Amino acid sequence: MVEEPVWIDDRLFAIVTRPGAGAPIRRASIVLCNTGLSNRVGPGRLHVGVARYWAGLGFTVVRVDLGGCGDSPDVDGHDGSERHLAAVRRDELREISEWVRARTGFDHVVAGGLCSAAYHAFQAAIEGLEVDDLLVVNPGTFYLEEGARSKDFALASAHFLTLGVANGRKWRLALHDREVRRRGFESVRTLFRNGAASGLRVLAVESVRNTARRAGLPVKSSSVLARDLEAITARGVNVLIVFAADESMARYLRTVGGPACAALAWGDGLDIVDIDGGDHTFSPPGARQRLVEVTTHYLERRYPPAAAPPGVDRQRSDLQH
C-alpha cells in the first residue's frame, strides 16, 4: 500500500492510503472521519490499522481530520469541547466526499466511522449526502438539538441508570465503602439532571407500544429514527450499524426504533451487528478484531475486486493535486 498526506480544499488534512503495485483494485473509496476531538489516527490507532489492511484488499481509504480536530483548523471559529459536533462538520463531509470522488475517479464512496463520525455520516445522509454506504459504529447519539443532546441523550442517561441499578457488584461495594456510595449517589444525581427520568418514561411508553404491536394492535410507530433510516435506504444508500455490548444507542434503536427498525434490518439496505465484549472504542483486542472482521466482510461483499479502468496508471497518484 501507499500512503500520502493531502490537504482537501486547502483546509482539511487527511492521509490517503491506497493499493500498491500488484494489489487488487476495488472501485470504492472509504472516508473515515476522526472520532471526537482525537485525530485521524483513531482510538488506539484503529483507523491506521484498518486503512492499511483495506488498502491491501484493494480499497482507497481517506483518514481525515474534520475542522477543529487534529491538524485541520476550525475556520468557522467554534469553541469548546462540542466543536466536533457542530453542524458545519457535515458540510465538510460533503466536501470531502465530492473531493474523493473527483480525485480517485471511483463512483462509489463509503463514509462514516466511530462515535461522532458515525453521527455526522448519519445526519449528512439524512440531508442528502451522496454516498453509497454508511459505516455507523457505536454512535454516541443519533440526534442533537441546538448544541444540547435531545431525547436520545435522556434515553442514554436512563440506560446507564438502569445498568447501574442492576449491577450487583456495585451494590456490594457501596454497602462496604462510603466513598463508593458517595460517588454512586453523585452519578445518579448527574444522570437525573441529564434527563434520566424523562428517558425512563420514554422507554416505558415505547416498550408498551412495542408489546402492543407484537400483539397485533394497530399502534402507529412514533420513531423518527426508523423513518430516517427508511428514507436513507430508499435512496439506495446501504447502512451498516455496529454496536458494542451495552451501548445506549443500541437500546435506543431497539426500543424507540422498535419493530420498524427491525423490519428494515430484515430487508435490503440495513445491517445491524452486535459485538460482545467491546467498549465504546473497541479497545479489547478480541472485540476490535471482530469489528474489523464484520466491517471487512461487509465491504468485500459490497465491492468485489475489479480490473483497473482504462488509462489509470496505478503507480501514479493525482490525489495531491
Contacts in CASP RR format, 6 or more apart in sequence:
PFRMAT RR
TARGET T0000
AUTHOR 0000-0000-0000
METHOD contacts of the structure
MODEL  1
MVEEPVWIDDRLFAIVTRPGAGAPIRRASIVLCNTGLSNRVGPGRLHVGV
ARYWAGLGFTVVRVDLGGCGDSPDVDGHDGSERHLAAVRRDELREISEWV
RARTGFDHVVAGGLCSAAYHAFQAAIEGLEVDDLLVVNPGTFYLEEGARS
KDFALASAHFLTLGVANGRKWRLALHDREVRRRGFESVRTLFRNGAASGL
RVLAVESVRNTARRAGLPVKSSSVLARDLEAITARGVNVLIVFAADESMA
RYLRTVGGPACAALAWGDGLDIVDIDGGDHTFSPPGARQRLVEVTTHYLE
RRYPPAAAPPGVDRQRSDLQH
1 17 0 8 1.000
1 18 0 8 1.000
1 19 0 8 1.000
1 20 0 8 1.000
1 23 0 8 1.000
1 52 0 8 1.000
1 55 0 8 1.000
1 56 0 8 1.000
2 17 0 8 1.000
2 18 0 8 1.000
2 19 0 8 1.000
2 20 0 8 1.000
2 55 0 8 1.000
2 317 0 8 1.000
3 15 0 8 1.000
3 16 0 8 1.000
3 17 0 8 1.000
3 52 0 8 1.000
4 15 0 8 1.000
4 16 0 8 1.000
4 18 0 8 1.000
4 317 0 8 1.000
4 319 0 8 1.000
4 320 0 8 1.000
5 13 0 8 1.000
5 14 0 8 1.000
5 15 0 8 1.000
5 16 0 8 1.000
6 13 0 8 1.000
6 14 0 8 1.000
6 15 0 8 1.000
6 16 0 8 1.000
6 319 0 8 1.000
6 320 0 8 1.000
7 13 0 8 1.000
7 14 0 8 1.000
8 14 0 8 1.000
8 64 0 8 1.000
8 95 0 8 1.000
8 96 0 8 1.000
8 99 0 8 1.000
9 95 0 8 1.000
9 99 0 8 1.000
11 67 0 8 1.000
11 72 0 8 1.000
11 73 0 8 1.000
11 75 0 8 1.000
12 64 0 8 1.000
12 65 0 8 1.000
12 66 0 8 1.000
12 67 0 8 1.000
12 72 0 8 1.000
12 92 0 8 1.000
12 95 0 8 1.000
12 96 0 8 1.000
13 40 0 8 1.000
13 64 0 8 1.000
13 65 0 8 1.000
13 70 0 8 1.000
13 71 0 8 1.000
13 72 0 8 1.000
14 40 0 8 1.000
14 62 0 8 1.000
14 63 0 8 1.000
14 64 0 8 1.000
14 65 0 8 1.000
14 96 0 8 1.000
15 40 0 8 1.000
15 51 0 8 1.000
15 62 0 8 1.000
15 63 0 8 1.000
16 60 0 8 1.000
16 61 0 8 1.000
16 62 0 8 1.000
16 317 0 8 1.000
16 319 0 8 1.000
17 51 0 8 1.000
17 52 0 8 1.000
17 54 0 8 1.000
17 55 0 8 1.000
17 60 0 8 1.000
17 61 0 8 1.000
17 62 0 8 1.000
17 63 0 8 1.000
18 55 0 8 1.000
18 60 0 8 1.000
18 61 0 8 1.000
18 317 0 8 1.000
18 319 0 8 1.000
19 25 0 8 1.000
19 55 0 8 1.000
19 56 0 8 1.000
19 58 0 8 1.000
19 59 0 8 1.000
19 60 0 8 1.000
19 314 0 8 1.000
20 55 0 8 1.000
20 56 0 8 1.000
20 314 0 8 1.000
21 314 0 8 1.000
21 315 0 8 1.000
22 314 0 8 1.000
23 55 0 8 1.000
23 56 0 8 1.000
23 57 0 8 1.000
23 58 0 8 1.000
24 56 0 8 1.000
24 57 0 8 1.000
24 58 0 8 1.000
24 305 0 8 1.000
25 58 0 8 1.000
25 305 0 8 1.000
25 306 0 8 1.000
25 307 0 8 1.000
25 308 0 8 1.000
25 314 0 8 1.000
26 57 0 8 1.000
26 58 0 8 1.000
26 59 0 8 1.000
26 299 0 8 1.000
26 303 0 8 1.000
26 304 0 8 1.000
26 305 0 8 1.000
26 306 0 8 1.000
27 106 0 8 1.000
27 107 0 8 1.000
27 108 0 8 1.000
27 303 0 8 1.000
27 306 0 8 1.000
27 309 0 8 1.000
28 59 0 8 1.000
28 60 0 8 1.000
28 106 0 8 1.000
28 108 0 8 1.000
28 109 0 8 1.000
28 110 0 8 1.000
28 132 0 8 1.000
28 299 0 8 1.000
28 302 0 8 1.000
28 303 0 8 1.000
29 59 0 8 1.000
29 60 0 8 1.000
29 61 0 8 1.000
29 62 0 8 1.000
29 100 0 8 1.000
29 101 0 8 1.000
29 104 0 8 1.000
29 106 0 8 1.000
29 108 0 8 1.000
29 109 0 8 1.000
29 110 0 8 1.000
30 51 0 8 1.000
30 54 0 8 1.000
30 59 0 8 1.000
30 60 0 8 1.000
30 61 0 8 1.000
30 62 0 8 1.000
30 109 0 8 1.000
30 110 0 8 1.000
30 111 0 8 1.000
30 135 0 8 1.000
30 299 0 8 1.000
31 62 0 8 1.000
31 64 0 8 1.000
31 93 0 8 1.000
31 96 0 8 1.000
31 97 0 8 1.000
31 100 0 8 1.000
31 109 0 8 1.000
31 110 0 8 1.000
31 111 0 8 1.000
31 112 0 8 1.000
32 40 0 8 1.000
32 47 0 8 1.000
32 50 0 8 1.000
32 51 0 8 1.000
32 61 0 8 1.000
32 62 0 8 1.000
32 63 0 8 1.000
32 64 0 8 1.000
32 112 0 8 1.000
32 113 0 8 1.000
32 117 0 8 1.000
32 135 0 8 1.000
33 64 0 8 1.000
33 66 0 8 1.000
33 89 0 8 1.000
33 93 0 8 1.000
33 96 0 8 1.000
33 111 0 8 1.000
33 112 0 8 1.000
33 113 0 8 1.000
33 116 0 8 1.000
33 117 0 8 1.000
33 120 0 8 1.000
33 121 0 8 1.000
34 40 0 8 1.000
34 42 0 8 1.000
34 63 0 8 1.000
34 64 0 8 1.000
34 65 0 8 1.000
34 66 0 8 1.000
34 69 0 8 1.000
34 70 0 8 1.000
34 84 0 8 1.000
34 116 0 8 1.000
34 117 0 8 1.000
35 42 0 8 1.000
35 43 0 8 1.000
35 113 0 8 1.000
35 114 0 8 1.000
35 115 0 8 1.000
35 116 0 8 1.000
35 117 0 8 1.000
35 281 0 8 1.000
36 69 0 8 1.000
36 84 0 8 1.000
36 115 0 8 1.000
36 116 0 8 1.000
36 117 0 8 1.000
37 69 0 8 1.000
37 81 0 8 1.000
37 83 0 8 1.000
37 84 0 8 1.000
38 69 0 8 1.000
38 70 0 8 1.000
39 65 0 8 1.000
39 69 0 8 1.000
39 70 0 8 1.000
39 71 0 8 1.000
40 47 0 8 1.000
40 63 0 8 1.000
40 64 0 8 1.000
40 65 0 8 1.000
40 70 0 8 1.000
41 47 0 8 1.000
41 48 0 8 1.000
41 63 0 8 1.000
42 48 0 8 1.000
42 63 0 8 1.000
42 114 0 8 1.000
43 114 0 8 1.000
43 281 0 8 1.000
43 282 0 8 1.000
43 283 0 8 1.000
44 281 0 8 1.000
44 283 0 8 1.000
46 114 0 8 1.000
46 281 0 8 1.000
46 282 0 8 1.000
46 288 0 8 1.000
47 63 0 8 1.000
48 63 0 8 1.000
50 61 0 8 1.000
50 292 0 8 1.000
50 295 0 8 1.000
50 296 0 8 1.000
51 61 0 8 1.000
51 63 0 8 1.000
53 292 0 8 1.000
53 296 0 8 1.000
54 61 0 8 1.000
54 296 0 8 1.000
54 299 0 8 1.000
55 61 0 8 1.000
57 296 0 8 1.000
57 299 0 8 1.000
57 300 0 8 1.000
58 305 0 8 1.000
59 299 0 8 1.000
59 303 0 8 1.000
60 100 0 8 1.000
60 104 0 8 1.000
60 106 0 8 1.000
62 96 0 8 1.000
62 100 0 8 1.000
64 72 0 8 1.000
64 96 0 8 1.000
65 71 0 8 1.000
65 72 0 8 1.000
66 72 0 8 1.000
66 84 0 8 1.000
66 89 0 8 1.000
66 92 0 8 1.000
66 93 0 8 1.000
66 120 0 8 1.000
67 73 0 8 1.000
67 74 0 8 1.000
67 75 0 8 1.000
67 83 0 8 1.000
67 88 0 8 1.000
67 89 0 8 1.000
67 92 0 8 1.000
68 74 0 8 1.000
68 78 0 8 1.000
68 83 0 8 1.000
68 84 0 8 1.000
69 83 0 8 1.000
69 84 0 8 1.000
74 83 0 8 1.000
76 86 0 8 1.000
76 88 0 8 1.000
77 83 0 8 1.000
78 86 0 8 1.000
78 88 0 8 1.000
82 147 0 8 1.000
84 116 0 8 1.000
85 116 0 8 1.000
85 119 0 8 1.000
85 144 0 8 1.000
85 147 0 8 1.000
87 123 0 8 1.000
89 116 0 8 1.000
89 120 0 8 1.000
90 120 0 8 1.000
90 123 0 8 1.000
90 124 0 8 1.000
90 127 0 8 1.000
90 129 0 8 1.000
93 111 0 8 1.000
93 120 0 8 1.000
93 121 0 8 1.000
93 124 0 8 1.000
93 129 0 8 1.000
94 124 0 8 1.000
94 129 0 8 1.000
94 130 0 8 1.000
96 111 0 8 1.000
97 109 0 8 1.000
97 111 0 8 1.000
97 129 0 8 1.000
97 130 0 8 1.000
97 131 0 8 1.000
98 130 0 8 1.000
100 106 0 8 1.000
100 109 0 8 1.000
101 107 0 8 1.000
101 109 0 8 1.000
103 318 0 8 1.000
103 319 0 8 1.000
104 319 0 8 1.000
105 309 0 8 1.000
108 132 0 8 1.000
108 133 0 8 1.000
108 303 0 8 1.000
109 130 0 8 1.000
109 131 0 8 1.000
109 132 0 8 1.000
109 133 0 8 1.000
110 131 0 8 1.000
110 132 0 8 1.000
110 133 0 8 1.000
110 134 0 8 1.000
110 135 0 8 1.000
110 299 0 8 1.000
111 121 0 8 1.000
111 124 0 8 1.000
111 129 0 8 1.000
111 131 0 8 1.000
111 133 0 8 1.000
111 134 0 8 1.000
111 135 0 8 1.000
112 118 0 8 1.000
112 120 0 8 1.000
112 121 0 8 1.000
112 134 0 8 1.000
112 135 0 8 1.000
112 136 0 8 1.000
112 137 0 8 1.000
113 121 0 8 1.000
113 135 0 8 1.000
113 136 0 8 1.000
113 137 0 8 1.000
114 137 0 8 1.000
114 138 0 8 1.000
114 281 0 8 1.000
114 282 0 8 1.000
115 137 0 8 1.000
115 138 0 8 1.000
115 139 0 8 1.000
115 140 0 8 1.000
115 280 0 8 1.000
115 281 0 8 1.000
116 140 0 8 1.000
117 137 0 8 1.000
118 135 0 8 1.000
118 136 0 8 1.000
118 137 0 8 1.000
118 138 0 8 1.000
118 139 0 8 1.000
118 140 0 8 1.000
119 139 0 8 1.000
119 140 0 8 1.000
119 141 0 8 1.000
119 142 0 8 1.000
119 144 0 8 1.000
121 129 0 8 1.000
121 131 0 8 1.000
121 134 0 8 1.000
121 135 0 8 1.000
121 136 0 8 1.000
122 134 0 8 1.000
122 136 0 8 1.000
122 139 0 8 1.000
122 142 0 8 1.000
122 228 0 8 1.000
123 143 0 8 1.000
125 131 0 8 1.000
125 134 0 8 1.000
125 232 0 8 1.000
125 237 0 8 1.000
125 239 0 8 1.000
126 228 0 8 1.000
126 231 0 8 1.000
126 232 0 8 1.000
128 235 0 8 1.000
131 237 0 8 1.000
132 236 0 8 1.000
132 237 0 8 1.000
132 238 0 8 1.000
132 302 0 8 1.000
133 237 0 8 1.000
133 238 0 8 1.000
133 239 0 8 1.000
133 240 0 8 1.000
133 299 0 8 1.000
133 302 0 8 1.000
134 232 0 8 1.000
134 237 0 8 1.000
134 238 0 8 1.000
134 239 0 8 1.000
134 240 0 8 1.000
135 240 0 8 1.000
135 242 0 8 1.000
135 295 0 8 1.000
136 239 0 8 1.000
136 240 0 8 1.000
136 241 0 8 1.000
136 242 0 8 1.000
137 241 0 8 1.000
137 242 0 8 1.000
137 282 0 8 1.000
137 291 0 8 1.000
137 295 0 8 1.000
138 242 0 8 1.000
138 243 0 8 1.000
138 244 0 8 1.000
138 247 0 8 1.000
138 249 0 8 1.000
138 280 0 8 1.000
138 281 0 8 1.000
138 282 0 8 1.000
139 241 0 8 1.000
139 249 0 8 1.000
140 156 0 8 1.000
140 247 0 8 1.000
140 248 0 8 1.000
140 249 0 8 1.000
140 280 0 8 1.000
141 149 0 8 1.000
141 150 0 8 1.000
141 152 0 8 1.000
141 153 0 8 1.000
141 156 0 8 1.000
141 249 0 8 1.000
142 152 0 8 1.000
142 225 0 8 1.000
142 249 0 8 1.000
142 252 0 8 1.000
142 253 0 8 1.000
143 150 0 8 1.000
143 151 0 8 1.000
143 152 0 8 1.000
143 224 0 8 1.000
144 150 0 8 1.000
149 156 0 8 1.000
149 194 0 8 1.000
151 198 0 8 1.000
151 199 0 8 1.000
151 202 0 8 1.000
151 256 0 8 1.000
152 248 0 8 1.000
152 249 0 8 1.000
152 252 0 8 1.000
152 256 0 8 1.000
153 194 0 8 1.000
153 195 0 8 1.000
154 194 0 8 1.000
154 195 0 8 1.000
154 196 0 8 1.000
154 198 0 8 1.000
154 199 0 8 1.000
154 202 0 8 1.000
155 199 0 8 1.000
155 202 0 8 1.000
155 203 0 8 1.000
155 248 0 8 1.000
155 251 0 8 1.000
155 252 0 8 1.000
155 255 0 8 1.000
155 256 0 8 1.000
156 248 0 8 1.000
156 249 0 8 1.000
156 252 0 8 1.000
157 191 0 8 1.000
157 192 0 8 1.000
157 194 0 8 1.000
157 195 0 8 1.000
157 196 0 8 1.000
157 199 0 8 1.000
158 191 0 8 1.000
158 195 0 8 1.000
158 196 0 8 1.000
158 197 0 8 1.000
158 198 0 8 1.000
158 199 0 8 1.000
158 200 0 8 1.000
158 202 0 8 1.000
158 203 0 8 1.000
159 203 0 8 1.000
159 248 0 8 1.000
159 251 0 8 1.000
159 252 0 8 1.000
160 191 0 8 1.000
160 196 0 8 1.000
160 248 0 8 1.000
161 188 0 8 1.000
161 191 0 8 1.000
161 192 0 8 1.000
161 196 0 8 1.000
161 200 0 8 1.000
162 200 0 8 1.000
163 246 0 8 1.000
164 170 0 8 1.000
170 180 0 8 1.000
170 184 0 8 1.000
173 180 0 8 1.000
174 180 0 8 1.000
174 181 0 8 1.000
174 184 0 8 1.000
202 256 0 8 1.000
203 251 0 8 1.000
203 255 0 8 1.000
206 222 0 8 1.000
206 255 0 8 1.000
206 256 0 8 1.000
206 257 0 8 1.000
206 258 0 8 1.000
207 255 0 8 1.000
209 219 0 8 1.000
209 221 0 8 1.000
209 222 0 8 1.000
210 255 0 8 1.000
210 258 0 8 1.000
210 259 0 8 1.000
212 219 0 8 1.000
213 219 0 8 1.000
213 221 0 8 1.000
213 258 0 8 1.000
213 259 0 8 1.000
214 259 0 8 1.000
221 227 0 8 1.000
221 257 0 8 1.000
221 258 0 8 1.000
221 259 0 8 1.000
221 260 0 8 1.000
222 256 0 8 1.000
223 256 0 8 1.000
223 257 0 8 1.000
223 258 0 8 1.000
223 260 0 8 1.000
223 261 0 8 1.000
225 252 0 8 1.000
225 253 0 8 1.000
225 256 0 8 1.000
225 257 0 8 1.000
225 261 0 8 1.000
226 257 0 8 1.000
226 258 0 8 1.000
226 260 0 8 1.000
226 261 0 8 1.000
226 264 0 8 1.000
227 260 0 8 1.000
229 239 0 8 1.000
229 261 0 8 1.000
229 264 0 8 1.000
229 270 0 8 1.000
230 260 0 8 1.000
230 264 0 8 1.000
232 239 0 8 1.000
233 239 0 8 1.000
233 264 0 8 1.000
233 268 0 8 1.000
233 269 0 8 1.000
233 270 0 8 1.000
236 269 0 8 1.000
237 269 0 8 1.000
238 269 0 8 1.000
238 270 0 8 1.000
238 271 0 8 1.000
238 302 0 8 1.000
239 269 0 8 1.000
239 270 0 8 1.000
239 271 0 8 1.000
240 271 0 8 1.000
240 273 0 8 1.000
240 294 0 8 1.000
240 295 0 8 1.000
240 298 0 8 1.000
241 253 0 8 1.000
241 270 0 8 1.000
241 271 0 8 1.000
241 272 0 8 1.000
241 273 0 8 1.000
242 272 0 8 1.000
242 273 0 8 1.000
242 274 0 8 1.000
242 275 0 8 1.000
242 291 0 8 1.000
242 294 0 8 1.000
242 295 0 8 1.000
243 249 0 8 1.000
243 250 0 8 1.000
243 253 0 8 1.000
243 272 0 8 1.000
243 273 0 8 1.000
243 274 0 8 1.000
243 275 0 8 1.000
244 274 0 8 1.000
244 275 0 8 1.000
244 277 0 8 1.000
244 278 0 8 1.000
244 279 0 8 1.000
244 280 0 8 1.000
244 282 0 8 1.000
244 287 0 8 1.000
245 274 0 8 1.000
245 275 0 8 1.000
245 276 0 8 1.000
245 277 0 8 1.000
245 278 0 8 1.000
247 280 0 8 1.000
250 274 0 8 1.000
253 261 0 8 1.000
253 272 0 8 1.000
254 261 0 8 1.000
254 262 0 8 1.000
261 270 0 8 1.000
261 272 0 8 1.000
264 270 0 8 1.000
265 271 0 8 1.000
265 272 0 8 1.000
271 298 0 8 1.000
273 294 0 8 1.000
275 282 0 8 1.000
275 287 0 8 1.000
275 290 0 8 1.000
275 291 0 8 1.000
275 294 0 8 1.000
276 287 0 8 1.000
277 284 0 8 1.000
277 286 0 8 1.000
277 287 0 8 1.000
278 284 0 8 1.000
278 286 0 8 1.000
278 287 0 8 1.000
278 288 0 8 1.000
279 287 0 8 1.000
282 288 0 8 1.000
282 291 0 8 1.000
308 314 0 8 1.000
END
